[in-house]
Amino acid sequence: MREFLVEITTAIPEGTEPAEVDRRRAAEAVRAKELAATGNLFRLWRPVGELRSIGVWRAADEDELHEKVLGALPLRSWMTLTVTPLESHPNDPGKADATV
């Protein structure tokens, strides 16, 4: 699988019922666990004090990432995404074949 840096900003539409927000957030948590279990969601962070997240996501390609992974998130219709494809850096200390 390829890796992608994904920045997600979620904006709840004005007038949305709190119960709908709660329902979608609960469903989002369940879906995130499922995607982590399949290896599609590798890491996820939230910048302090912000309603956005930054994560490393995995998929076969960018089309699959958008259609089958991010597209299946319950909050997707409220999200703005920035996707950056990643590749390994030769000096990555976490690289499996790195030499010291």
QUIBEL-V292866 format. One record per residue. N is the residue number from 1. RES is the residue in one small letter. SS is DSSP state (H for helix, E for strand, - for the rest). Layout:
BEGIN
n->N res->RES ss->SS
n->N res->RES ss->SS
END
This chain:
BEGIN
n->1 res->m ss->-
n->2 res->r ss->E
n->3 res->e ss->E
n->4 res->f ss->E
n->5 res->l ss->E
n->6 res->v ss->E
n->7 res->e ss->E
n->8 res->i ss->E
n->9 res->t ss->E
n->10 res->t ss->E
n->11 res->a ss->-
n->12 res->i ss->-
n->13 res->p ss->-
n->14 res->e ss->-
n->15 res->g ss->-
n->16 res->t ss->-
n->17 res->e ss->-
n->18 res->p ss->H
n->19 res->a ss->H
n->20 res->e ss->H
n->21 res->v ss->H
n->22 res->d ss->H
n->23 res->r ss->H
n->24 res->r ss->H
n->25 res->r ss->H
n->26 res->a ss->H
n->27 res->a ss->H
n->28 res->e ss->H
n->29 res->a ss->H
n->30 res->v ss->H
n->31 res->r ss->H
n->32 res->a ss->H
n->33 res->k ss->H
n->34 res->e ss->H
n->35 res->l ss->H
n->36 res->a ss->H
n->37 res->a ss->H
n->38 res->t ss->-
n->39 res->g ss->-
n->40 res->n ss->-
n->41 res->l ss->E
n->42 res->f ss->E
n->43 res->r ss->E
n->44 res->l ss->E
n->45 res->w ss->E
n->46 res->r ss->-
n->47 res->p ss->-
n->48 res->v ss->-
n->49 res->g ss->-
n->50 res->e ss->-
n->51 res->l ss->-
n->52 res->r ss->E
n->53 res->s ss->E
n->54 res->i ss->E
n->55 res->g ss->E
n->56 res->v ss->E
n->57 res->w ss->E
n->58 res->r ss->E
n->59 res->a ss->E
n->60 res->a ss->-
n->61 res->d ss->-
n->62 res->e ss->H
n->63 res->d ss->H
n->64 res->e ss->H
n->65 res->l ss->H
n->66 res->h ss->H
n->67 res->e ss->H
n->68 res->k ss->H
n->69 res->v ss->H
n->70 res->l ss->H
n->71 res->g ss->H
n->72 res->a ss->H
n->73 res->l ss->-
n->74 res->p ss->-
n->75 res->l ss->-
n->76 res->r ss->H
n->77 res->s ss->H
n->78 res->w ss->H
n->79 res->m ss->E
n->80 res->t ss->E
n->81 res->l ss->E
n->82 res->t ss->E
n->83 res->v ss->E
n->84 res->t ss->E
n->85 res->p ss->E
n->86 res->l ss->E
n->87 res->e ss->-
n->88 res->s ss->-
n->89 res->h ss->-
n->90 res->p ss->-
n->91 res->n ss->-
n->92 res->d ss->-
n->93 res->p ss->-
n->94 res->g ss->-
n->95 res->k ss->-
n->96 res->a ss->-
n->97 res->d ss->-
n->98 res->a ss->-
n->99 res->t ss->-
n->100 res->v ss->-
END
